[in-house]
């Protein structure tokens, strides 16, 4: 179990560092938000004896915060991919609400479905950063925001 957590954190760290180093402002902001949420999630879990029995309220709070942050970025970025990442985060929120509606949902299923969406989110951030680099190489500039046309 801890091996999976360590591998995910290392993957999160590697992609976040790459996006922070080579990405534009939207890529950097998403990388920071996702990395902070991953660390906060580790802290927010219920004790092992109670984990995934009921709704993980601490994790739910982190997931709502991440969704709000990603949505704000998506609404202001001059990119389409942040909306996809926010949508994947919304899928994670739907899992929480599913558990709220049916407390008999198995703990393993609840845990698996919560964690499932993080991997496509990381892959999207990785590809988005690579595409940003490609646009810079071709055009020399890649406007980050739609509002104020700020760099």
C-alpha positions in Angstrom: 0.0 0.0 0.0 2.7 2.5 1.0 4.7 1.6 -2.2 1.8 2.9 -4.3 1.6 6.1 -2.3 5.4 6.7 -2.6 5.4 5.9 -6.3 2.5 8.3 -6.9 4.1 11.1 -4.9 7.4 10.6 -6.8 5.4 10.8 -10.1 3.5 13.8 -8.9 6.8 15.5 -7.8 8.5 14.7 -11.1 5.6 16.1 -13.3 5.0 19.1 -11.0 8.7 20.0 -11.1 8.8 19.6 -14.9 5.7 21.8 -15.3 7.1 24.3 -12.8 10.4 24.5 -14.6 9.2 24.3 -18.3 5.5 25.3 -18.2 3.8 28.6 -18.6 1.8 30.2 -15.8 -1.3 27.9 -16.1 0.9 24.8 -16.1 2.8 26.1 -13.0 -0.3 27.1 -11.1 -1.9 23.7 -11.8 1.3 21.9 -10.8 1.4 23.8 -7.5 -2.3 23.2 -6.8 -2.1 19.5 -7.6 1.1 18.9 -5.6 -0.3 20.8 -2.6 -3.5 18.8 -2.8 -1.7 15.5 -3.0 0.3 16.4 0.2 -2.9 17.7 1.9 -4.7 14.6 1.0 -2.1 12.4 2.8 -2.6 14.5 5.9 -6.4 14.6 5.6 -7.1 10.9 5.6 -8.9 9.4 8.5 -7.0 7.1 10.8 -6.3 3.6 9.3 -8.9 1.9 11.4 -11.7 4.2 10.1 -10.3 5.0 6.6 -12.9 4.7 3.7 -15.6 3.4 6.0 -17.5 6.6 5.7 -17.0 9.7 3.6 -13.4 11.0 4.0 -14.5 14.5 4.9 -10.9 15.8 5.1 -10.1 14.5 1.6 -13.5 15.9 0.4 -12.5 19.3 1.6 -9.1 19.1 -0.2 -10.9 17.9 -3.3 -13.4 20.7 -3.3 -10.6 23.2 -2.8 -8.6 21.7 -5.7 -11.7 21.7 -7.9 -12.4 25.4 -7.2 -8.8 26.3 -7.9 -8.6 24.3 -11.1 -11.9 25.8 -12.2 -10.6 29.4 -11.6 -7.5 28.6 -13.6 -9.5 26.9 -16.4 -11.8 30.0 -16.7 -8.9 32.3 -17.0 -6.3 30.3 -18.9 -5.7 30.7 -22.7 -5.7 26.9 -22.9 -8.4 24.1 -23.2 -6.6 21.5 -21.1 -7.3 23.1 -17.6 -11.0 22.5 -18.2 -10.3 18.8 -18.8 -8.2 18.6 -15.5 -11.0 20.4 -13.6 -13.5 17.9 -15.1 -11.4 15.0 -13.9 -11.4 16.6 -10.5 -15.1 16.9 -10.6 -15.3 13.1 -11.3 -13.4 12.6 -8.0 -16.0 14.8 -6.2 -18.8 12.8 -7.7 -17.2 9.7 -6.0 -17.5 11.4 -2.6 -21.1 12.2 -3.2 -21.8 8.6 -4.3 -20.4 7.5 -1.0 -22.5 10.0 0.8 -25.6 8.7 -0.9 -24.7 5.0 -0.4 -22.6 4.4 2.7 -22.6 0.7 1.9 -20.2 1.4 -1.0 -17.2 -0.8 -0.3 -14.1 0.9 1.1 -11.9 -0.5 -1.5 -14.1 0.7 -4.3 -14.3 4.2 -2.7 -10.6 4.4 -2.3 -9.9 3.1 -5.8 -12.3 5.5 -7.5 -11.0 8.5 -5.5 -7.4 7.7 -6.6 -8.2 6.8 -10.2 -8.6 10.3 -11.5 -5.3 11.6 -10.3 -3.3 9.7 -13.0 -5.1 11.1 -16.0 -4.8 14.6 -14.4 -1.0 14.1 -14.1 -0.8 12.9 -17.7 -2.8 15.9 -18.9 -0.4 18.3 -17.1 2.6 16.5 -18.6 1.3 16.7 -22.1 0.1 20.3 -21.6 3.6 21.3 -20.5 5.1 19.6 -23.5 2.7 21.3 -25.8 3.5 24.7 -24.2 7.1 24.1 -25.0 6.2 23.2 -28.6 4.1 26.4 -29.0 7.0 28.5 -27.6 9.4 26.9 -30.1 7.1 27.6 -33.0 5.7 31.0 -32.2 8.1 32.3 -29.6 5.3 33.2 -27.3 2.4 31.4 -25.6 -0.1 33.8 -24.0 -1.1 32.3 -20.6 -4.3 34.1 -19.7 -7.3 35.2 -21.6 -8.2 38.1 -19.2 -6.0 41.2 -19.5 -3.8 39.3 -22.1 -1.1 39.2 -19.4 2.1 37.4 -19.7 
